[in-house]
Amino acid sequence: MPNSEITLRDVYLASRRIRLLAQRTPLIESQWLSQQTGEAVYLKAECLQVTGSFKVRGATNKIAILTDEEKARGIIAVSSGNHGRAVSYVANRLGITATICVSDRVPKNKREGIRRYGTQLVVEGHSYEEAEAAARRLQRERGLTRVDPFDDPHVIAGQGTVGLELIEDLPEVRTVLVPLSAGGLMSGVAIALKSADPSLRLIGVSMERGAVMAESLRVGRLVELAEEPTLADGLAGAIPLDNRYTFRLCQRYVDETVLVSETEIAQAMASALEEHRLVVEGSGAVGIAALMHEKVTRLEGPVAVVLSGANVDLPLLLKIASQQSSSDLQPEPLHGG
């Protein structure tokens, strides 16, 4: 794949590579959100993906193109949870040794999901940056092969298969809301959708607490923000200043970015469970929150919302749902980190 460009062809190639390990997820019509917004709304349920998030798509596509020698050395990844679980799953299925580095902010349930596949889990530091430093050190010391969580052409192309399935299942779609973190998912989805229709609107949704990519897009350059506790822990973490792909692609393709509060995220998680019986983690529920609270400036339907993951601690979700049903939500102590 040329370094300068990731194309729709790359996304199609990824769709062939990943089909044995990643699932094609359903597109679910949401009568509830359609009534709320006055537009036809559909949910792309990556929360039903085999590892509980979209991340398995990019991880599979990247690992599939590694040489036998690179696989034999073993692979390493840094993660806020879902990428680590995806890499662990793929490595387990393919008989590859994997090491995953996370910070102590990563929720316990996500750490357990990584360990489930026999992976070595390294917990280092209090932030994504500190876990990243540990991963780079171990990569050098052990000669491991890195599987980047977002800023890699093959990872981006793998995530783009979400957009490919969307346009195949709903070719008339006009607006797509995508959770926005470091931009791997958004970049891949954008390449697939904007190749089909450049006028289609892409909305990046993030949390108010430490939304690094959203702030970077606002000021026109990569910035550093302090990592804060949030229900959307899967969207937390820094973007290295040597980023090569995702910032540029998000600048090119994202039409609007919106931020949602912790209270709004909690309401969206509870509503997804109540209205659709879907378990959706905070980072996956931000698009629903944006629609529920009318954050998008110009909403044109049909609308698709990517529900990027389901890997929430169940006691936390039940607590949120219980508080929602009693109309006594106390959002501040409910962060996932």
Secondary structure, DSSP 8 states (H G I E B T S, - for coil): --TT---HHHHHHHHHHHTTTS----EEE-HHHHHHHSS-EEEEEGGGSTTSBTHHHHHHHHHHTS-HHHHHH-EEEE-SSHHHHHHHHHHHHHT--EEEEE-TTS-HHHHHHHHTTT-EEEE-SSSHHHHHHHHHHHHHHHT-EE--SSSSHHHHHHHHHHHHHHHHH-TT--EEEEE-SSSHHHHHHHHHHHHH-TTSEEEEEEESSS-HHHHHHHHTS---------S-GGG-S---TT--SHHHHHHHH--EEEEE-HHHHHHHHHHHHHHH-----GGGSHHHHHHHTT--SS--SSEEEEE-B----HHHHHHHHHHHHTT----GGG---
